[in-house]
Amino acid sequence: MDQSDVLLLARAQFGLNIAFHILFPSLTIALGWLLFYFRIRYARSGDPAWLATYKLWTKVFALSFAMGVVSGITMSFQFGTNWPGYMQRVGNIAGPLLAYEVLTAFFLEATFLGVMLFGMNRVPGWVHVLSAAMVAIGTTISAFWILALNSWMHTPAGHEMDGSQLVAGDWLQVIFNPSFPYRFTHMLLASGLTASFVVAGLSAWRLLRSGDDASARKTLRTGLVLAAVLAPLQILVGDLHGLNTLEHQPAKIAAIEAIWKTEKGAPLVLFAVPDDERRRNDFAVEIPKGASLVLRHDPEAEVQGVEAFVPDAAPVAPVFFAFRVMVGMGVLMLLAAWTGAWATRRGMLPQRWMLWAFSGFTFAGWIATLAGWLVTEIGRQPWLVTGILRTREAVGGASGAQLGASLTGYIITYTVMLIAYLVVLTHLAGKGADA
């Protein structure tokens, strides 16, 4: 097995690990704030429906948090086993950022989550409310450090060379690198939408079985209204993020838009089948000059194509399709949220077919998040750290057979874990908070 196959297997294994892991932080980051909201509503109103809701979703949060911890530990080991060149070259920057996440966020979440789960009748009410707030803050701090590192890998700044290693010359520039504000905001909104649809979808699932469940009615409305607010904000932030990417990673934009040649008045490709070998689009549906108008706000502006970045151009087809899945799912989520917010006004219960539709959208946020992650990570190839470290330079010495065997093990294990997680989740939702 040649080195290219080993590299492909190493990438596939790490990609599977991080794709599985990201499912759970993308839910818990915003779900922590929803739990805080539920707890405040109960503290202010004394309504037992809010208390039941809070207790139910605390269980969901705890389960998701545990799944994220387990998969995160496995993923972190792969930095040493599969990608030793990464830690050898940039470990002086990546290591501290990962450590900050553990010290300032993980312990905060784990400690106060214990109070949330077991301390309601053992601590004063204000302490229990404070615990919910600390867990929510902890999830956001965790996202802050992880996104700081990931963003730095895309748009590195503030570093210096010390022999063959990189060290931080200015930690503020490292953390607040050019793409960090956009990625961090984009991820927080993505988590908000993911949690909103999980809450709304599982509430709809409960209402299909028991339409008079007061708690499910409240959470259905909460999830849909929150999604209706966040979806248009995500579209705006996504556009700003795209313009930032155009400035700092134009090769990724060329792949996203399937623009092969640098030209003025570049068309916006709505759909096509990109051919990476021949560098062309088959069956293309285009809007003339649309890409120049969207990207440069000038229909005659020049846009760089993939040819300008060879041999460091990203593979076009996976990035092109993943981006359209993300955008398409985002539009569907916007329509579903606005329709649902209208249908549930004044405490109204949506028609049964709408409840089925909301149930079907339960994990729509996961689909959009995974598609966005594929765009982000495949789109920066062949770089692991843009302009500094190529992916092939960081791969370890594990053989193809070892990687293939471990990848198979991961696929089986994660499939079983995900099925078990979904079964437990739907079981909890089916019982309902009032139960």
C-alpha positions as CSV (number, residue, x, y, z in Angstrom):
1,M,0.0,0.0,0.0
2,D,1.6,3.3,-1.1
3,Q,1.8,6.5,1.0
4,S,-1.2,8.1,-0.7
5,D,-3.4,5.3,0.5
6,V,-2.1,5.6,4.0
7,L,-2.8,9.3,3.9
8,L,-6.3,8.7,2.7
9,L,-7.0,6.1,5.4
10,A,-5.6,8.4,8.1
11,R,-7.8,11.3,6.9
12,A,-10.8,9.0,6.7
13,Q,-10.3,7.8,10.2
14,F,-9.8,11.2,11.7
15,G,-12.7,12.6,9.6
16,L,-15.0,9.8,11.0
17,N,-13.9,10.6,14.5
18,I,-14.4,14.3,14.3
19,A,-17.7,14.0,12.4
20,F,-19.1,11.7,15.1
21,H,-17.7,14.0,17.9
22,I,-19.1,17.2,16.4
23,L,-22.7,15.9,16.5
24,F,-22.7,16.3,20.3
25,P,-21.0,19.7,21.0
26,S,-23.2,21.1,18.1
27,L,-26.2,20.2,20.3
28,T,-25.0,20.8,23.8
29,I,-23.5,24.3,23.2
30,A,-26.9,25.8,22.7
31,L,-28.9,23.2,24.7
32,G,-27.1,24.4,27.8
33,W,-28.6,27.9,27.3
34,L,-32.0,26.4,26.6
35,L,-31.8,24.5,29.9
36,F,-30.9,27.8,31.7
37,Y,-34.0,29.4,30.0
38,F,-36.2,26.5,31.2
39,R,-34.8,26.7,34.7
40,I,-35.5,30.5,34.8
41,R,-39.0,30.0,33.6
42,Y,-39.7,27.6,36.3
43,A,-38.1,29.8,39.0
44,R,-40.2,32.7,37.9
45,S,-43.5,31.0,37.3
46,G,-43.5,27.9,39.5
47,D,-45.2,26.1,36.6
48,P,-44.6,22.4,37.1
49,A,-44.6,21.9,33.3
50,W,-41.4,24.0,33.1
51,L,-39.8,21.9,35.9
52,A,-40.7,18.7,34.1
53,T,-39.3,20.1,30.9
54,Y,-36.1,21.1,32.6
55,K,-35.6,17.7,34.1
56,L,-36.2,15.9,30.8
57,W,-33.8,18.0,28.8
58,T,-31.1,17.9,31.5
59,K,-31.1,14.1,30.9
60,V,-30.7,14.7,27.2
61,F,-27.9,17.2,27.8
62,A,-26.1,14.8,30.2
63,L,-26.3,11.9,27.7
64,S,-25.1,14.1,24.8
65,F,-22.3,15.6,27.0
66,A,-21.1,12.1,27.9
67,M,-21.1,11.0,24.2
68,G,-19.1,14.1,23.3
69,V,-16.5,13.5,26.1
70,V,-16.0,9.8,25.0
71,S,-15.6,10.6,21.3
72,G,-13.4,13.7,22.1
73,I,-10.9,11.7,24.1
74,T,-10.6,9.2,21.3
75,M,-10.1,12.0,18.8
76,S,-7.4,13.7,20.8
77,F,-5.3,10.5,20.9
78,Q,-5.2,10.5,17.1
79,F,-3.1,13.7,17.1
80,G,-0.3,11.6,18.4
81,T,-1.0,8.3,16.7
82,N,-2.1,9.4,13.2
83,W,-0.7,13.0,13.0
84,P,2.5,13.2,14.9
85,G,3.9,15.8,12.5
86,Y,1.1,18.1,13.5
87,M,2.0,18.2,17.1
88,Q,5.7,18.3,16.4
89,R,5.4,21.3,14.2
90,V,2.6,23.4,15.8
91,G,2.1,21.7,19.2
92,N,3.4,24.8,21.0
93,I,0.2,26.5,19.8
94,A,-2.3,23.7,19.6
95,G,-1.4,22.2,22.9
96,P,-2.0,25.3,25.1
97,L,-5.3,26.1,23.3
98,L,-6.6,22.5,23.9
99,A,-5.4,22.7,27.5
100,Y,-7.2,26.0,28.0
101,E,-10.4,24.3,26.8
102,V,-10.1,21.6,29.4
103,L,-9.1,23.9,32.3
104,T,-11.6,26.7,31.7
105,A,-14.6,24.8,30.2
106,F,-14.7,21.1,30.7
107,F,-14.2,21.1,34.4
108,L,-16.8,23.9,34.7
109,E,-19.4,22.0,32.7
110,A,-18.7,18.6,34.5
111,T,-18.8,20.1,38.0
112,F,-22.0,22.1,37.7
113,L,-23.7,19.5,35.6
114,G,-23.5,17.3,38.6
115,V,-25.3,20.0,40.7
116,M,-28.0,20.3,38.0
117,L,-28.6,16.5,37.9
118,F,-28.5,15.7,41.6
119,G,-28.6,19.0,43.5
120,M,-32.1,20.4,43.0
121,N,-33.3,19.3,46.5
122,R,-29.9,19.6,48.1
123,V,-28.9,23.2,47.3
124,P,-30.8,26.5,47.5
125,G,-32.8,27.5,44.4
126,W,-30.4,30.3,43.4
127,V,-27.4,27.9,43.5
128,H,-29.3,25.5,41.2
129,V,-30.1,28.3,38.8
130,L,-26.4,29.5,38.9
131,S,-25.3,25.9,38.1
132,A,-27.4,25.9,35.0
133,A,-25.9,29.2,34.0
134,M,-22.3,27.9,34.6
135,V,-22.9,24.9,32.4
136,A,-24.2,27.1,29.6
137,I,-21.2,29.4,30.0
138,G,-18.9,26.4,30.0
139,T,-20.2,25.0,26.7
140,T,-19.7,28.4,25.1
141,I,-16.1,28.8,26.5
142,S,-15.4,25.3,25.2
143,A,-16.5,26.3,21.7
144,F,-14.4,29.5,22.0
145,W,-11.1,27.6,22.5
146,I,-11.8,24.9,20.0
147,L,-12.8,27.4,17.3
148,A,-9.8,29.5,18.1
149,L,-7.5,26.6,17.3
150,N,-9.5,25.5,14.2
151,S,-9.6,29.0,12.9
152,W,-5.9,29.5,13.4
153,M,-5.3,26.4,11.3
154,H,-7.2,28.1,8.5
155,T,-5.9,31.6,8.9
156,P,-2.7,31.4,11.0
157,A,-1.5,34.6,12.6
158,G,0.6,35.8,15.6
159,H,3.1,32.9,15.3
160,E,6.9,32.8,15.0
161,M,9.4,30.2,13.8
162,D,11.7,28.6,16.4
163,G,13.8,26.3,14.4
164,S,11.4,23.9,12.8
165,Q,8.6,24.6,15.3
166,L,6.0,27.3,15.5
167,V,5.6,29.2,18.7
168,A,3.1,32.0,19.7
169,G,4.6,35.4,19.2
170,D,1.3,37.1,20.1
171,W,-1.4,35.0,21.8
172,L,-4.1,37.6,21.1
173,Q,-3.4,37.4,17.3
174,V,-3.3,33.6,17.5
175,I,-6.6,33.4,19.2
176,F,-8.4,36.3,17.4
177,N,-7.0,35.4,14.0
178,P,-8.7,36.8,10.9
179,S,-11.4,34.1,10.5
180,F,-12.1,33.4,14.2
181,P,-15.0,35.9,14.8
182,Y,-16.9,34.6,11.8
183,R,-16.3,30.9,12.5
184,F,-17.1,31.3,16.2
185,T,-20.4,33.2,15.5
186,H,-21.3,30.8,12.7
187,M,-20.8,27.8,15.0
188,L,-22.8,29.3,17.9
189,L,-25.7,30.0,15.5
190,A,-25.4,26.5,14.0
191,S,-25.6,25.0,17.5
192,G,-28.6,27.2,18.2
193,L,-30.4,25.9,15.2
194,T,-29.4,22.3,15.9
195,A,-30.7,22.4,19.4
196,S,-33.8,24.3,18.4
197,F,-34.8,21.6,15.9
198,V,-33.9,18.7,18.2
199,V,-36.1,20.3,20.9
200,A,-38.9,21.1,18.5
201,G,-38.7,17.7,16.7
202,L,-38.7,15.6,19.8
203,S,-41.5,17.7,21.2
204,A,-43.5,17.1,18.0
205,W,-42.8,13.4,18.4
206,R,-44.2,13.5,21.9
207,L,-47.3,15.4,20.8
208,L,-48.0,12.8,18.1
209,R,-48.5,10.4,20.9
210,S,-50.1,12.7,23.5
211,G,-51.4,16.0,22.1
212,D,-52.3,17.3,25.6
213,D,-48.8,17.2,26.9
214,A,-48.3,20.7,28.3
215,S,-44.5,20.5,28.5
216,A,-44.2,19.3,24.9
217,R,-46.4,22.2,23.7
218,K,-44.1,24.7,25.4
219,T,-40.9,23.2,24.1
220,L,-42.3,22.9,20.6
221,R,-43.1,26.6,20.5
222,T,-39.8,27.5,22.1
223,G,-37.7,25.5,19.6
224,L,-39.6,26.8,16.5
225,V,-39.5,30.5,17.6
226,L,-35.8,30.3,18.4
227,A,-35.1,28.7,15.1
228,A,-37.2,31.3,13.3
229,V,-35.0,34.0,14.8
230,L,-31.6,32.3,14.3
231,A,-32.1,31.0,10.7
232,P,-32.0,34.5,9.0
233,L,-29.1,35.5,11.3
234,Q,-27.2,32.5,10.2
235,I,-27.7,33.4,6.5
236,L,-26.3,36.9,7.2
237,V,-23.3,35.6,9.2
238,G,-22.7,32.9,6.6
239,D,-22.5,35.5,3.9
240,L,-20.0,37.5,5.9
241,H,-18.0,34.4,6.6
242,G,-17.9,33.6,2.9
243,L,-16.5,37.1,2.1
244,N,-13.9,36.6,4.8
245,T,-13.0,33.2,3.3
246,L,-12.7,34.9,-0.1
247,E,-10.2,37.3,1.3
248,H,-8.0,34.7,3.2
249,Q,-8.7,31.4,1.4
250,P,-9.7,32.2,-2.2
251,A,-8.9,28.6,-3.3
252,K,-11.7,27.3,-1.1
253,I,-14.2,29.7,-2.6
254,A,-13.1,28.7,-6.1
255,A,-13.9,25.1,-5.2
256,I,-17.2,26.0,-3.5
257,E,-18.4,27.8,-6.6
258,A,-16.8,25.4,-9.1
259,I,-15.0,28.2,-10.8
260,W,-12.2,26.6,-12.9
261,K,-10.7,29.6,-14.7
262,T,-10.0,33.1,-13.5
263,E,-12.4,35.4,-15.3
264,K,-14.3,38.6,-15.2
265,G,-18.1,38.3,-14.8
266,A,-17.9,34.7,-13.4
267,P,-21.2,32.8,-13.5
268,L,-22.9,31.5,-10.3
269,V,-23.1,27.7,-10.7
270,L,-26.4,26.6,-9.1
271,F,-25.9,23.0,-10.0
272,A,-23.4,20.9,-11.9
273,V,-21.4,17.8,-11.8
274,P,-17.8,19.0,-11.4
275,D,-15.1,17.0,-13.1
276,D,-11.8,17.4,-11.3
277,E,-9.8,15.6,-13.8
278,R,-10.9,17.6,-16.8
279,R,-11.5,20.7,-14.8
280,R,-15.0,21.4,-16.1
281,N,-18.6,21.4,-15.0
282,D,-21.0,18.9,-16.6
283,F,-24.8,19.6,-16.8
284,A,-24.2,23.0,-15.3
285,V,-27.1,25.4,-14.4
286,E,-25.6,28.9,-14.1
287,I,-26.6,32.5,-13.5
288,P,-24.4,34.7,-15.8
289,K,-22.1,36.9,-13.8
290,G,-23.7,35.8,-10.6
291,A,-20.6,34.7,-8.8
292,S,-18.9,38.1,-9.5
293,L,-22.0,39.9,-8.2
294,V,-22.3,37.8,-5.0
295,L,-18.6,37.6,-4.2
296,R,-17.4,41.0,-5.4
297,H,-20.7,42.9,-5.5
298,D,-19.7,43.8,-9.1
299,P,-21.1,41.8,-12.0
300,E,-17.9,42.5,-14.0
301,A,-15.4,41.8,-11.3
302,E,-12.7,39.2,-11.7
303,V,-12.9,36.0,-9.6
304,Q,-10.0,33.7,-9.3
305,G,-10.5,30.1,-10.5
306,V,-9.1,26.8,-9.4
307,E,-6.4,27.0,-12.1
308,A,-4.8,29.9,-10.1
309,F,-4.1,27.7,-7.2
310,V,-2.7,24.5,-8.8
311,P,-1.1,22.4,-7.4
312,D,-2.5,23.6,-4.0
313,A,-6.2,23.6,-5.2
314,A,-8.8,21.8,-3.1
315,P,-10.8,19.0,-4.6
316,V,-13.9,20.6,-6.1
317,A,-16.6,18.0,-6.3
318,P,-17.0,17.2,-2.5
319,V,-16.7,20.8,-1.5
320,F,-19.2,21.9,-4.2
321,F,-21.8,19.4,-3.2
322,A,-21.4,19.7,0.5
323,F,-21.8,23.5,0.3
324,R,-25.1,23.1,-1.5
325,V,-26.4,20.5,1.0
326,M,-25.6,22.9,3.8
327,V,-27.3,25.9,2.1
328,G,-30.3,23.8,0.9
329,M,-30.8,22.4,4.4
330,G,-30.5,25.9,5.8
331,V,-33.3,27.2,3.6
332,L,-35.5,24.3,4.4
333,M,-34.9,24.9,8.1
334,L,-35.8,28.6,7.7
335,L,-39.1,27.7,6.0
336,A,-39.9,25.0,8.5
337,A,-39.2,27.4,11.5
338,W,-41.2,30.3,10.1
339,T,-44.1,28.0,9.2
340,G,-44.0,26.3,12.6
341,A,-43.8,29.6,14.5
342,W,-46.9,30.8,12.8
343,A,-48.7,27.5,13.3
344,T,-48.1,27.5,17.0
345,R,-49.0,31.1,17.7
346,R,-51.4,31.7,20.7
347,G,-50.8,28.2,22.0
348,M,-52.2,26.5,18.9
349,L,-51.3,22.9,18.2
350,P,-50.2,22.3,14.6
351,Q,-52.0,19.8,12.4
352,R,-50.8,16.2,12.6
353,W,-49.0,16.3,9.3
354,M,-47.0,19.3,10.5
355,L,-46.0,17.4,13.6
356,W,-44.7,14.6,11.5
357,A,-42.8,17.2,9.4
358,F,-41.2,18.8,12.5
359,S,-40.3,15.3,13.7
360,G,-38.6,14.6,10.4
361,F,-36.5,17.8,10.9
362,T,-35.3,16.8,14.3
363,F,-31.7,16.3,13.2
364,A,-31.7,18.7,10.3
365,G,-29.1,20.8,12.1
366,W,-26.7,17.8,12.2
367,I,-27.0,17.4,8.4
368,A,-26.2,21.1,7.9
369,T,-23.4,21.1,10.4
370,L,-21.7,18.0,8.9
371,A,-22.0,19.4,5.4
372,G,-20.5,22.7,6.6
373,W,-17.7,20.9,8.3
374,L,-16.9,19.0,5.0
375,V,-16.7,22.3,3.2
376,T,-14.5,23.8,5.8
377,E,-12.0,21.0,6.2
378,I,-11.8,19.5,2.7
379,G,-11.8,23.0,1.3
380,R,-8.4,23.9,2.9
381,Q,-6.6,20.8,1.4
382,P,-3.8,20.1,0.8
383,W,-3.0,22.2,3.8
384,L,-3.4,21.1,7.5
385,V,-2.3,24.6,8.6
386,T,-2.7,26.9,5.7
387,G,0.6,27.9,4.1
388,I,2.6,26.3,6.9
389,L,2.0,22.5,7.1
390,R,0.7,20.2,4.4
391,T,-1.5,17.3,5.4
392,R,0.9,14.7,4.0
393,E,3.8,16.1,6.0
394,A,2.0,15.4,9.3
395,V,0.8,11.8,8.8
396,G,2.3,9.2,11.1
397,G,4.0,5.9,10.4
398,A,1.0,3.6,10.9
399,S,0.6,1.1,8.1
400,G,-2.4,0.9,5.8
401,A,-3.4,-2.4,7.4
402,Q,-3.4,-1.0,10.9
403,L,-5.4,2.1,9.8
404,G,-7.8,0.0,7.9
405,A,-8.5,-2.3,10.8
406,S,-8.9,0.5,13.3
407,L,-11.1,2.4,10.9
408,T,-13.4,-0.6,10.6
409,G,-13.5,-0.9,14.4
410,Y,-14.4,2.8,14.6
411,I,-17.2,2.5,12.1
412,I,-18.8,-0.5,13.9
413,T,-18.4,1.1,17.3
414,Y,-19.7,4.5,16.4
415,T,-22.6,3.0,14.4
416,V,-23.7,1.1,17.5
417,M,-23.2,4.1,19.8
418,L,-25.2,6.4,17.5
419,I,-28.1,3.9,17.2
420,A,-28.2,3.4,20.9
421,Y,-28.1,7.2,21.5
422,L,-31.0,7.8,19.1
423,V,-33.0,5.0,20.6
424,V,-32.6,6.4,24.1
425,L,-33.4,9.9,22.9
426,T,-36.6,9.0,21.2
427,H,-37.6,6.8,24.2
428,L,-37.2,9.8,26.5
429,A,-39.1,12.0,24.2
430,G,-41.9,9.4,23.8
431,K,-42.4,9.2,27.5
432,G,-42.5,13.0,27.7
433,A,-41.6,15.4,30.4
434,D,-44.9,15.1,32.3
435,A,-44.3,11.4,32.7
